[in-house]
Each structure stands twice: as structure tokens, then as C-alpha cells.
Amino acid sequence: MAFLVVWLLGDSFNLVGAIFTNLAPSAIGLASYFCVLDTILILQTGYYKIKAARRRAAARRDSLLRGSSSPEEAPLLGRRSSTDLPGSLIRHDMHRETALEPIRKVVTGEDETVERRPWLNNLLGLTAVYLVGFAGWYLSYKAGAWDGDGGVPDNGPDVPDPSDASDVKAKIGLALGYISALFYLCARLPQILKNYRDKSCEGLSLLFFMLSLTGNLTYGLSLIAYSQNKNYLLTTLPWLLGSLGTMVEDSTIFVQFRLYGDSSRGLS
């Protein structure tokens, strides 16, 4: 949850700063999209945590009503639930076995079958994203979205000069950009520390961080390719730090996946 909250703060500052500094339209669009996704993820996390807590409370009440928790009837060695394991996200006890259980495990990444070849599946997922992204660019190009200068900033007033003391809006936007970069760089630290303490990456999706790594790389390169104007590059510096800097932390999480996972679990 701390990871998601810090990420939402970073995306919020990112959005406002991008608008104030006239950043590339793709950066403004992505920041808006990220804020929506972060909010949905936080709501999902809170909802399922409350739902799981209610289920456990109901199970304890049922157990007390049946009298199975009395000291005379309780087993000497209780069975340890998967929810007691370090790093567990309390998910294994929330689903009853049904005929669709194998399919559900594949979709949610809980399938423990060695033959799934998770690295191959993740590579195919990344390839699909690249193909869809290229197709989107090609269709927009054919539709005439890049005719003329394509809106690329030049030396005109559309590019704020961060050294201009009179441009208060640009300076505020630049400050928000650096705050956003700081949030991005700090967002992954709680998850990295949790993985280290629990010696587990259970519940994390490796594909999520692979997409994050490649997304930050292409995002940073797109900002540089959008314009090589000096003022523009100085303005985009905090966004470059926020995107390219987090790649180091994503790489740390990759190492943790390797150290704490195995070939059949944790690499979903």
C-alpha cells in the first residue's frame, strides 16, 4: 500500500508539473492515465484487504460457535495457514476449489506448474506491447498526426526557460517535477525493504516490473527525442531522473526475484 500511495503522489505532482512546463503531450496524457490507475489499485487493495479481514473474522466466529476452538478440542500442533507466511498477500484461502480453479490460477499468476515457462510468457507479453505501440504510432502517422512540425517545441515562447526568474509558472512546474522524481525514486524502497525482510517476492508480478522497466526506458527516450532544445531538456531533467532513475530500483527487484524466487514460483 505504501508503494501505491507514494506512486500516486509522484504521478499527481508529475501531472501538474508537466502541464505547467508544457511538457510533451504524451507525458501529460500518461501522467493523467497513471493517476487514474493508481487510484483504482489503491481502492482494489483496500477493498480486498477489508474483504479478507471480514472472511477471517467470520471464520473465527463460526469456529467459536461450533466450539472447535476450546482448549480441550484444539489440536496440539495447529496447521499453519499460508496467510501466516512472510510476504503472503492473504490470497490462497480466499478461493474455494472449483472446476475453474486451474484456469483461475493461470490468470492470477498462482499456477505452480513448472511447464508454464514464465520467462517465455513474460517475453511474449513484452513483445505484444511493443507491437501494439508501434501499430498505434503507425496508424497515427498515416492519419496525419505528424504532419508539419508535429507540435515539436522550438526556441519560441512555448518552451519555458527555467532560468527566467519572471516565469513563476515554469519554476513551480519544475519544482513539482523534482518532487515527483523524488516520490518515484522513493516509491519502490518500501517494497524492496519488505522483500529483503521477508526473503520473499510472493504476490509480486515479475511482468509488472518488466513492463515498468521498459516503459521508463522508452518514456525517457521519448522525452529526449521530442526536442533537443536546451531549455526543453533542462525542463525535462526531473522527469528524466524520475523515469531513468527508477530503472536502477527495478533492476534491484529483478535481483530479488532471482534470489528469493525459484523456477516454479514467484516469477509470475
C-alpha positions as CSV (number, residue, x, y, z in Angstrom):
1,M,0.0,0.0,0.0
2,A,2.9,2.4,0.8
3,F,4.3,1.7,-2.6
4,L,1.0,2.6,-4.3
5,V,0.3,5.8,-2.2
6,V,3.8,7.2,-2.8
7,W,3.4,6.3,-6.5
8,L,0.1,8.2,-6.7
9,L,1.7,11.3,-5.1
10,G,4.5,11.1,-7.6
11,D,2.1,10.8,-10.5
12,S,0.0,13.7,-9.2
13,F,3.0,16.0,-9.0
14,N,4.1,14.7,-12.3
15,L,0.8,15.7,-14.0
16,V,0.7,19.2,-12.6
17,G,4.4,19.8,-13.3
18,A,4.0,18.5,-16.9
19,I,1.1,20.9,-17.5
20,F,2.9,23.9,-16.0
21,T,6.1,23.3,-18.0
22,N,4.4,22.5,-21.4
23,L,5.9,19.0,-21.5
24,A,5.4,16.7,-24.4
25,P,1.7,15.8,-24.9
26,S,2.4,12.1,-24.4
27,A,3.9,12.9,-20.9
28,I,0.7,14.8,-19.9
29,G,-1.5,12.0,-21.2
30,L,0.5,9.3,-19.5
31,A,0.5,11.2,-16.2
32,S,-3.3,11.5,-16.3
33,Y,-3.7,7.8,-17.1
34,F,-1.3,6.8,-14.3
35,C,-3.3,8.8,-11.7
36,V,-6.5,7.0,-12.6
37,L,-4.8,3.6,-12.5
38,D,-3.1,4.4,-9.1
39,T,-6.5,5.3,-7.6
40,I,-8.0,2.1,-8.9
41,L,-5.2,0.0,-7.5
42,I,-5.4,1.7,-4.1
43,L,-9.2,1.1,-4.0
44,Q,-8.7,-2.5,-5.0
45,T,-6.1,-3.1,-2.4
46,G,-8.2,-1.6,0.4
47,Y,-11.3,-3.5,-0.7
48,Y,-9.7,-6.9,-0.8
49,K,-7.9,-6.3,2.5
50,I,-11.2,-5.5,4.2
51,K,-12.9,-8.4,2.5
52,A,-10.2,-10.8,3.6
53,A,-10.4,-9.5,7.2
54,R,-14.1,-10.0,7.3
55,R,-13.8,-13.5,6.0
56,R,-11.3,-14.4,8.7
57,A,-13.5,-12.8,11.4
58,A,-16.5,-14.8,10.1
59,A,-14.5,-18.0,10.2
60,R,-13.4,-17.3,13.7
61,R,-17.0,-16.7,14.8
62,D,-18.1,-19.9,13.1
63,S,-15.3,-21.8,14.8
64,L,-16.3,-20.4,18.3
65,L,-20.0,-21.3,17.7
66,R,-19.0,-24.8,16.8
67,G,-16.8,-25.0,19.9
68,S,-13.9,-26.2,17.9
69,S,-11.5,-23.6,19.4
70,S,-11.8,-24.8,23.0
71,P,-8.5,-25.9,24.6
72,E,-9.7,-29.4,25.1
73,E,-10.6,-29.9,21.4
74,A,-7.9,-27.8,19.8
75,P,-5.0,-29.7,18.1
76,L,-1.6,-29.6,19.8
77,L,0.1,-28.7,16.5
78,G,-2.1,-26.3,14.6
79,R,-1.9,-26.3,10.8
80,R,-0.1,-23.2,9.7
81,S,-2.1,-21.2,7.1
82,S,-0.5,-19.9,4.0
83,T,-1.5,-16.4,5.2
84,D,0.9,-16.7,8.1
85,L,3.9,-16.9,5.8
86,P,6.1,-13.9,5.5
87,G,5.3,-11.8,2.4
88,S,2.0,-13.5,1.7
89,L,-0.8,-11.3,0.4
90,I,-3.6,-13.5,2.0
91,R,-5.0,-14.8,-1.2
92,H,-4.7,-18.6,-1.0
93,D,-7.5,-19.0,1.5
94,M,-9.9,-16.7,-0.3
95,H,-11.0,-19.1,-3.1
96,R,-12.7,-22.5,-2.8
97,E,-11.7,-25.3,-5.1
98,T,-13.9,-25.4,-8.2
99,A,-13.7,-26.8,-11.7
100,L,-12.4,-23.5,-12.9
101,E,-9.6,-23.3,-10.3
102,P,-6.8,-24.3,-12.7
103,I,-7.8,-21.5,-15.1
104,R,-8.1,-19.0,-12.2
105,K,-4.5,-19.8,-11.1
106,V,-3.2,-19.3,-14.6
107,V,-4.9,-15.9,-14.9
108,T,-3.9,-14.7,-11.5
109,G,-0.4,-16.0,-11.7
110,E,-0.8,-18.6,-8.9
111,D,-0.2,-21.6,-11.2
112,E,2.8,-23.5,-9.8
113,T,3.2,-25.8,-12.9
114,V,6.9,-25.8,-14.0
115,E,5.9,-26.2,-17.6
116,R,4.4,-22.7,-17.7
117,R,7.8,-21.2,-18.7
118,P,7.1,-17.8,-17.1
119,W,10.1,-16.1,-18.7
120,L,8.8,-17.0,-22.1
121,N,5.3,-15.8,-21.3
122,N,6.7,-12.5,-20.0
123,L,8.8,-12.1,-23.1
124,L,5.8,-12.7,-25.3
125,G,3.9,-10.1,-23.3
126,L,6.6,-7.5,-23.8
127,T,6.7,-8.3,-27.5
128,A,3.0,-7.8,-27.8
129,V,3.2,-4.4,-26.1
130,Y,5.9,-3.3,-28.5
131,L,3.9,-4.4,-31.5
132,V,0.7,-2.7,-30.3
133,G,2.7,0.5,-29.5
134,F,4.3,0.5,-33.0
135,A,0.9,-0.1,-34.6
136,G,-0.6,2.8,-32.7
137,W,2.2,5.1,-33.8
138,Y,1.9,3.9,-37.4
139,L,-1.9,4.5,-37.5
140,S,-1.5,8.0,-36.1
141,Y,1.2,8.7,-38.6
142,K,-1.0,7.6,-41.5
143,A,-3.8,9.7,-40.1
144,G,-1.7,12.8,-40.4
145,A,-1.0,13.4,-36.7
146,W,2.7,14.1,-37.5
147,D,2.3,16.4,-40.5
148,G,4.4,19.6,-40.4
149,D,6.4,20.1,-37.3
150,G,4.1,17.8,-35.3
151,G,3.9,20.3,-32.5
152,V,7.6,19.9,-31.6
153,P,8.7,22.8,-29.5
154,D,11.4,25.2,-30.8
155,N,13.2,28.2,-29.5
156,G,9.9,30.1,-29.2
157,P,7.9,31.1,-26.1
158,D,6.2,27.7,-25.9
159,V,9.3,26.3,-24.3
160,P,9.6,27.7,-20.7
161,D,13.1,28.8,-19.7
162,P,13.8,27.5,-16.2
163,S,16.5,30.2,-15.8
164,D,13.9,33.0,-16.3
165,A,13.2,34.4,-12.9
166,S,10.0,36.1,-14.2
167,D,8.4,32.8,-15.4
168,V,6.9,31.8,-12.0
169,K,4.7,29.1,-13.5
170,A,7.6,27.3,-15.2
171,K,9.6,27.4,-11.9
172,I,6.7,25.9,-10.0
173,G,6.3,23.3,-12.6
174,L,10.0,22.4,-12.4
175,A,9.8,22.2,-8.6
176,L,6.9,19.9,-8.9
177,G,8.8,17.8,-11.4
178,Y,11.7,17.3,-8.9
179,I,9.2,16.4,-6.1
180,S,7.6,13.9,-8.5
181,A,11.0,12.4,-9.3
182,L,11.8,12.1,-5.6
183,F,8.5,10.3,-5.0
184,Y,9.2,7.9,-7.9
185,L,12.7,7.2,-6.6
186,C,11.3,6.5,-3.0
187,A,8.2,4.6,-4.1
188,R,10.0,1.3,-4.6
189,L,12.0,1.4,-1.4
190,P,9.3,0.1,0.8
191,Q,8.8,-2.9,-1.5
192,I,12.5,-3.6,-1.7
193,L,12.9,-3.5,2.1
194,K,9.8,-5.7,2.5
195,N,11.2,-8.3,0.1
196,Y,14.5,-8.2,1.9
197,R,13.0,-8.6,5.4
198,D,10.6,-11.4,4.2
199,K,13.2,-13.0,1.9
200,S,10.2,-13.4,-0.5
201,C,8.7,-11.8,-3.5
202,E,5.4,-13.6,-3.2
203,G,2.5,-11.7,-4.6
204,L,4.6,-9.5,-6.9
205,S,4.3,-9.8,-10.7
206,L,7.6,-10.0,-12.5
207,L,5.9,-8.9,-15.7
208,F,4.7,-5.8,-13.9
209,F,8.3,-4.7,-13.2
210,M,9.5,-5.8,-16.7
211,L,6.8,-3.5,-18.2
212,S,7.8,-0.8,-15.7
213,L,11.5,-1.1,-16.7
214,T,10.9,-0.9,-20.5
215,G,8.2,1.7,-20.0
216,N,10.5,4.0,-18.1
217,L,13.2,3.5,-20.7
218,T,11.1,4.3,-23.7
219,Y,9.4,7.2,-21.8
220,G,12.8,8.8,-21.1
221,L,14.0,8.3,-24.6
222,S,10.7,9.8,-26.0
223,L,11.2,13.0,-23.9
224,I,14.7,13.4,-25.4
225,A,13.6,12.6,-28.9
226,Y,10.7,15.0,-28.7
227,S,13.1,18.0,-28.8
228,Q,16.8,18.7,-28.3
229,N,16.2,22.3,-27.4
230,K,18.4,23.3,-24.5
231,N,15.6,24.9,-22.4
232,Y,13.3,22.0,-23.1
233,L,16.0,19.4,-22.0
234,L,16.6,21.4,-18.8
235,T,12.9,21.5,-18.1
236,T,12.5,17.7,-18.6
237,L,15.5,16.9,-16.4
238,P,13.4,15.9,-13.3
239,W,11.2,13.7,-15.5
240,L,14.3,12.0,-16.9
241,L,15.6,11.4,-13.4
242,G,12.2,10.0,-12.3
243,S,11.9,7.6,-15.2
244,L,15.5,6.5,-15.8
245,G,16.5,6.6,-12.1
246,T,13.8,4.1,-11.2
247,M,15.2,1.6,-13.6
248,V,18.0,1.0,-11.1
249,E,15.5,0.2,-8.4
250,D,13.5,-2.1,-10.8
251,S,16.8,-3.9,-11.5
252,T,17.2,-4.4,-7.7
253,I,13.8,-6.0,-7.6
254,F,14.8,-8.3,-10.5
255,V,17.7,-9.4,-8.5
256,Q,15.4,-10.1,-5.5
257,F,13.1,-12.2,-7.8
258,R,16.2,-14.2,-8.7
259,L,17.4,-14.6,-5.1
260,Y,14.1,-15.2,-3.3
261,G,12.2,-17.0,-6.1
262,D,12.6,-20.3,-7.8
263,S,11.8,-21.6,-11.3
264,S,8.2,-22.5,-10.5
265,R,7.0,-19.9,-8.0
266,G,7.2,-16.1,-7.6
267,L,8.1,-15.4,-11.2
268,S,4.5,-14.8,-12.3
